[in-house]
């Protein structure tokens, strides 16, 4: 799970803009339902933010 978290964060940083879970799934090869669960965890931890609905980016 931690490895997937790192991949998702790296994909968000590489995109350099808010991205959708589906885009992250395509970029990382992780299943979209897994991406969604990890995004929820990262958001709860405050590691990422959602600047607009269904788009996510790393918190600064």
Backbone as XML, in Angstrom:
<?xml version="1.0"?>
<chain id="A" units="angstrom">
  <residue number="1" name="UNK">
    <atom name="N" x="0.820" y="-1.199" z="0.000"/>
    <atom name="CA" x="0.000" y="0.000" z="0.000"/>
    <atom name="C" x="0.862" y="1.260" z="0.000"/>
  </residue>
  <residue number="2" name="UNK">
    <atom name="N" x="1.921" y="1.277" z="0.814"/>
    <atom name="CA" x="2.797" y="2.452" z="0.872"/>
    <atom name="C" x="3.457" y="2.712" z="-0.479"/>
  </residue>
  <residue number="3" name="UNK">
    <atom name="N" x="3.792" y="1.632" z="-1.176"/>
    <atom name="CA" x="4.416" y="1.785" z="-2.491"/>
    <atom name="C" x="3.441" y="2.458" z="-3.453"/>
  </residue>
  <residue number="4" name="UNK">
    <atom name="N" x="2.165" y="2.052" z="-3.395"/>
    <atom name="CA" x="1.154" y="2.664" z="-4.252"/>
    <atom name="C" x="0.937" y="4.130" z="-3.882"/>
  </residue>
  <residue number="5" name="UNK">
    <atom name="N" x="0.979" y="4.439" z="-2.592"/>
    <atom name="CA" x="0.846" y="5.840" z="-2.164"/>
    <atom name="C" x="1.955" y="6.675" z="-2.788"/>
  </residue>
  <residue number="6" name="UNK">
    <atom name="N" x="3.169" y="6.164" z="-2.745"/>
    <atom name="CA" x="4.317" y="6.889" z="-3.303"/>
    <atom name="C" x="4.152" y="7.080" z="-4.806"/>
  </residue>
  <residue number="7" name="UNK">
    <atom name="N" x="3.679" y="6.045" z="-5.500"/>
    <atom name="CA" x="3.471" y="6.143" z="-6.951"/>
    <atom name="C" x="2.415" y="7.196" z="-7.278"/>
  </residue>
  <residue number="8" name="UNK">
    <atom name="N" x="1.339" y="7.212" z="-6.495"/>
    <atom name="CA" x="0.252" y="8.157" z="-6.737"/>
    <atom name="C" x="0.725" y="9.588" z="-6.491"/>
  </residue>
  <residue number="9" name="UNK">
    <atom name="N" x="1.444" y="9.799" z="-5.398"/>
    <atom name="CA" x="1.973" y="11.138" z="-5.118"/>
    <atom name="C" x="2.947" y="11.581" z="-6.206"/>
  </residue>
  <residue number="10" name="UNK">
    <atom name="N" x="3.793" y="10.666" z="-6.657"/>
    <atom name="CA" x="4.749" y="10.997" z="-7.716"/>
    <atom name="C" x="4.025" y="11.376" z="-9.006"/>
  </residue>
  <residue number="11" name="UNK">
    <atom name="N" x="2.959" y="10.656" z="-9.325"/>
    <atom name="CA" x="2.183" y="10.954" z="-10.537"/>
    <atom name="C" x="1.522" y="12.322" z="-10.429"/>
  </residue>
  <residue number="12" name="UNK">
    <atom name="N" x="1.015" y="12.649" z="-9.236"/>
    <atom name="CA" x="0.400" y="13.967" z="-9.032"/>
    <atom name="C" x="1.428" y="15.080" z="-9.196"/>
  </residue>
  <residue number="13" name="UNK">
    <atom name="N" x="2.607" y="14.882" z="-8.610"/>
    <atom name="CA" x="3.659" y="15.900" z="-8.707"/>
    <atom name="C" x="4.138" y="16.044" z="-10.147"/>
  </residue>
  <residue number="14" name="UNK">
    <atom name="N" x="4.251" y="14.933" z="-10.856"/>
    <atom name="CA" x="4.714" y="14.964" z="-12.245"/>
    <atom name="C" x="3.721" y="15.682" z="-13.153"/>
  </residue>
  <residue number="15" name="UNK">
    <atom name="N" x="2.426" y="15.539" z="-12.852"/>
    <atom name="CA" x="1.396" y="16.184" z="-13.672"/>
    <atom name="C" x="1.464" y="17.699" z="-13.546"/>
  </residue>
  <residue number="16" name="UNK">
    <atom name="N" x="1.899" y="18.176" z="-12.388"/>
    <atom name="CA" x="2.071" y="19.613" z="-12.156"/>
    <atom name="C" x="0.764" y="20.393" z="-12.296"/>
  </residue>
  <residue number="17" name="UNK">
    <atom name="N" x="-0.358" y="19.711" z="-12.113"/>
    <atom name="CA" x="-1.680" y="20.333" z="-12.115"/>
    <atom name="C" x="-2.632" y="19.369" z="-11.414"/>
  </residue>
  <residue number="18" name="UNK">
    <atom name="N" x="-3.782" y="19.831" z="-10.977"/>
    <atom name="CA" x="-4.746" y="18.909" z="-10.354"/>
    <atom name="C" x="-5.176" y="17.825" z="-11.345"/>
  </residue>
  <residue number="19" name="UNK">
    <atom name="N" x="-5.230" y="16.591" z="-10.869"/>
    <atom name="CA" x="-5.574" y="15.464" z="-11.740"/>
    <atom name="C" x="-6.736" y="14.659" z="-11.169"/>
  </residue>
  <residue number="20" name="UNK">
    <atom name="N" x="-7.395" y="13.921" z="-12.051"/>
    <atom name="CA" x="-8.505" y="13.064" z="-11.656"/>
    <atom name="C" x="-7.979" y="11.676" z="-11.312"/>
  </residue>
  <residue number="21" name="UNK">
    <atom name="N" x="-8.699" y="10.941" z="-10.481"/>
    <atom name="CA" x="-8.271" y="9.583" z="-10.129"/>
    <atom name="C" x="-8.053" y="8.683" z="-11.349"/>
  </residue>
  <residue number="22" name="UNK">
    <atom name="N" x="-8.906" y="8.813" z="-12.353"/>
    <atom name="CA" x="-8.755" y="7.993" z="-13.557"/>
    <atom name="C" x="-7.451" y="8.255" z="-14.284"/>
  </residue>
  <residue number="23" name="UNK">
    <atom name="N" x="-7.041" y="9.521" z="-14.298"/>
    <atom name="CA" x="-5.766" y="9.879" z="-14.939"/>
    <atom name="C" x="-4.589" y="9.288" z="-14.167"/>
  </residue>
  <residue number="24" name="UNK">
    <atom name="N" x="-4.709" y="9.289" z="-12.838"/>
    <atom name="CA" x="-3.648" y="8.718" z="-12.001"/>
    <atom name="C" x="-3.571" y="7.207" z="-12.232"/>
  </residue>
  <residue number="25" name="UNK">
    <atom name="N" x="-4.726" y="6.563" z="-12.329"/>
    <atom name="CA" x="-4.763" y="5.112" z="-12.571"/>
    <atom name="C" x="-4.060" y="4.773" z="-13.886"/>
  </residue>
  <residue number="26" name="UNK">
    <atom name="N" x="-4.341" y="5.556" z="-14.931"/>
    <atom name="CA" x="-3.692" y="5.317" z="-16.225"/>
    <atom name="C" x="-2.185" y="5.532" z="-16.147"/>
  </residue>
  <residue number="27" name="UNK">
    <atom name="N" x="-1.782" y="6.584" z="-15.460"/>
    <atom name="CA" x="-0.358" y="6.936" z="-15.384"/>
    <atom name="C" x="0.441" y="5.932" z="-14.556"/>
  </residue>
  <residue number="28" name="UNK">
    <atom name="N" x="-0.188" y="5.344" z="-13.538"/>
    <atom name="CA" x="0.542" y="4.463" z="-12.624"/>
    <atom name="C" x="0.323" y="2.983" z="-12.892"/>
  </residue>
  <residue number="29" name="UNK">
    <atom name="N" x="-0.769" y="2.647" z="-13.576"/>
    <atom name="CA" x="-1.095" y="1.241" z="-13.798"/>
    <atom name="C" x="-1.781" y="0.602" z="-12.597"/>
  </residue>
  <residue number="30" name="UNK">
    <atom name="N" x="-2.156" y="1.423" z="-11.618"/>
    <atom name="CA" x="-2.870" y="0.928" z="-10.433"/>
    <atom name="C" x="-4.365" y="0.987" z="-10.743"/>
  </residue>
  <residue number="31" name="UNK">
    <atom name="N" x="-5.104" y="-0.032" z="-10.301"/>
    <atom name="CA" x="-6.542" y="-0.057" z="-10.564"/>
    <atom name="C" x="-7.228" y="1.160" z="-9.981"/>
  </residue>
  <residue number="32" name="UNK">
    <atom name="N" x="-8.243" y="1.669" z="-10.689"/>
    <atom name="CA" x="-8.870" y="2.923" z="-10.291"/>
    <atom name="C" x="-9.552" y="2.854" z="-8.930"/>
  </residue>
  <residue number="33" name="UNK">
    <atom name="N" x="-10.106" y="1.699" z="-8.566"/>
    <atom name="CA" x="-10.744" y="1.610" z="-7.245"/>
    <atom name="C" x="-9.700" y="1.697" z="-6.128"/>
  </residue>
  <residue number="34" name="UNK">
    <atom name="N" x="-8.516" y="1.148" z="-6.378"/>
    <atom name="CA" x="-7.417" y="1.240" z="-5.402"/>
    <atom name="C" x="-6.933" y="2.685" z="-5.319"/>
  </residue>
  <residue number="35" name="UNK">
    <atom name="N" x="-6.816" y="3.341" z="-6.468"/>
    <atom name="CA" x="-6.396" y="4.746" z="-6.494"/>
    <atom name="C" x="-7.370" y="5.591" z="-5.679"/>
  </residue>
  <residue number="36" name="UNK">
    <atom name="N" x="-8.661" y="5.361" z="-5.852"/>
    <atom name="CA" x="-9.670" y="6.143" z="-5.125"/>
    <atom name="C" x="-9.549" y="5.958" z="-3.618"/>
  </residue>
  <residue number="37" name="UNK">
    <atom name="N" x="-9.312" y="4.738" z="-3.178"/>
    <atom name="CA" x="-9.161" y="4.472" z="-1.741"/>
    <atom name="C" x="-7.930" y="5.186" z="-1.187"/>
  </residue>
  <residue number="38" name="UNK">
    <atom name="N" x="-6.832" y="5.121" z="-1.924"/>
    <atom name="CA" x="-5.597" y="5.752" z="-1.461"/>
    <atom name="C" x="-5.744" y="7.266" z="-1.461"/>
  </residue>
  <residue number="39" name="UNK">
    <atom name="N" x="-6.422" y="7.805" z="-2.463"/>
    <atom name="CA" x="-6.661" y="9.251" z="-2.506"/>
    <atom name="C" x="-7.441" y="9.686" z="-1.270"/>
  </residue>
  <residue number="40" name="UNK">
    <atom name="N" x="-8.432" y="8.912" z="-0.888"/>
    <atom name="CA" x="-9.205" y="9.249" z="0.316"/>
    <atom name="C" x="-8.296" y="9.263" z="1.548"/>
  </residue>
  <residue number="41" name="UNK">
    <atom name="N" x="-7.428" y="8.265" z="1.669"/>
    <atom name="CA" x="-6.490" y="8.214" z="2.800"/>
    <atom name="C" x="-5.558" y="9.424" z="2.791"/>
  </residue>
  <residue number="42" name="UNK">
    <atom name="N" x="-5.006" y="9.739" z="1.627"/>
    <atom name="CA" x="-4.076" y="10.863" z="1.519"/>
    <atom name="C" x="-4.777" y="12.181" z="1.838"/>
  </residue>
  <residue number="43" name="UNK">
    <atom name="N" x="-6.031" y="12.301" z="1.411"/>
    <atom name="CA" x="-6.786" y="13.522" z="1.695"/>
    <atom name="C" x="-7.052" y="13.637" z="3.197"/>
  </residue>
  <residue number="44" name="UNK">
    <atom name="N" x="-7.432" y="12.519" z="3.830"/>
    <atom name="CA" x="-7.675" y="12.512" z="5.276"/>
    <atom name="C" x="-6.403" y="12.867" z="6.057"/>
  </residue>
  <residue number="45" name="UNK">
    <atom name="N" x="-5.245" y="12.449" z="5.539"/>
    <atom name="CA" x="-3.962" y="12.742" z="6.185"/>
    <atom name="C" x="-3.517" y="14.186" z="5.944"/>
  </residue>
  <residue number="46" name="UNK">
    <atom name="N" x="-4.133" y="14.847" z="4.966"/>
    <atom name="CA" x="-3.722" y="16.210" z="4.625"/>
    <atom name="C" x="-2.557" y="16.267" z="3.660"/>
  </residue>
  <residue number="47" name="UNK">
    <atom name="N" x="-2.205" y="15.128" z="3.071"/>
    <atom name="CA" x="-1.083" y="15.067" z="2.134"/>
    <atom name="C" x="-1.454" y="15.657" z="0.779"/>
  </residue>
  <residue number="48" name="UNK">
    <atom name="N" x="-2.725" y="15.516" z="0.402"/>
    <atom name="CA" x="-3.208" y="16.078" z="-0.859"/>
    <atom name="C" x="-4.436" y="16.940" z="-0.591"/>
  </residue>
  <residue number="49" name="UNK">
    <atom name="N" x="-4.754" y="17.782" z="-1.561"/>
    <atom name="CA" x="-5.930" y="18.642" z="-1.467"/>
    <atom name="C" x="-6.762" y="18.486" z="-2.738"/>
  </residue>
  <residue number="50" name="UNK">
    <atom name="N" x="-8.007" y="18.913" z="-2.654"/>
    <atom name="CA" x="-8.893" y="18.882" z="-3.804"/>
    <atom name="C" x="-9.295" y="20.317" z="-4.138"/>
  </residue>
  <residue number="51" name="UNK">
    <atom name="N" x="-8.581" y="20.951" z="-5.083"/>
    <atom name="CA" x="-8.883" y="22.346" z="-5.413"/>
    <atom name="C" x="-10.245" y="22.521" z="-6.082"/>
  </residue>
  <residue number="52" name="UNK">
    <atom name="N" x="-10.715" y="21.480" z="-6.763"/>
    <atom name="CA" x="-12.075" y="21.472" z="-7.287"/>
    <atom name="C" x="-12.569" y="20.040" z="-7.310"/>
  </residue>
  <residue number="53" name="UNK">
    <atom name="N" x="-13.844" y="19.867" z="-7.390"/>
    <atom name="CA" x="-14.449" y="18.548" z="-7.258"/>
    <atom name="C" x="-13.824" y="17.518" z="-8.205"/>
  </residue>
  <residue number="54" name="UNK">
    <atom name="N" x="-13.448" y="16.390" z="-7.635"/>
    <atom name="CA" x="-12.893" y="15.248" z="-8.375"/>
    <atom name="C" x="-11.500" y="15.489" z="-8.950"/>
  </residue>
  <residue number="55" name="UNK">
    <atom name="N" x="-10.827" y="16.540" z="-8.551"/>
    <atom name="CA" x="-9.451" y="16.793" z="-8.961"/>
    <atom name="C" x="-8.603" y="16.899" z="-7.715"/>
  </residue>
  <residue number="56" name="UNK">
    <atom name="N" x="-7.406" y="16.349" z="-7.777"/>
    <atom name="CA" x="-6.536" y="16.304" z="-6.602"/>
    <atom name="C" x="-5.122" y="16.727" z="-6.952"/>
  </residue>
  <residue number="57" name="UNK">
    <atom name="N" x="-4.461" y="17.316" z="-5.966"/>
    <atom name="CA" x="-3.048" y="17.700" z="-6.138"/>
    <atom name="C" x="-2.364" y="17.642" z="-4.781"/>
  </residue>
  <residue number="58" name="UNK">
    <atom name="N" x="-1.033" y="17.526" z="-4.777"/>
    <atom name="CA" x="-0.305" y="17.477" z="-3.500"/>
    <atom name="C" x="-0.490" y="18.771" z="-2.717"/>
  </residue>
  <residue number="59" name="UNK">
    <atom name="N" x="-0.606" y="18.658" z="-1.409"/>
    <atom name="CA" x="-0.667" y="19.843" z="-0.557"/>
    <atom name="C" x="0.732" y="20.436" z="-0.469"/>
  </residue>
  <residue number="60" name="UNK">
    <atom name="N" x="0.816" y="21.741" z="-0.424"/>
    <atom name="CA" x="2.144" y="22.371" z="-0.367"/>
    <atom name="C" x="2.543" y="22.717" z="1.011"/>
  </residue>
</chain>
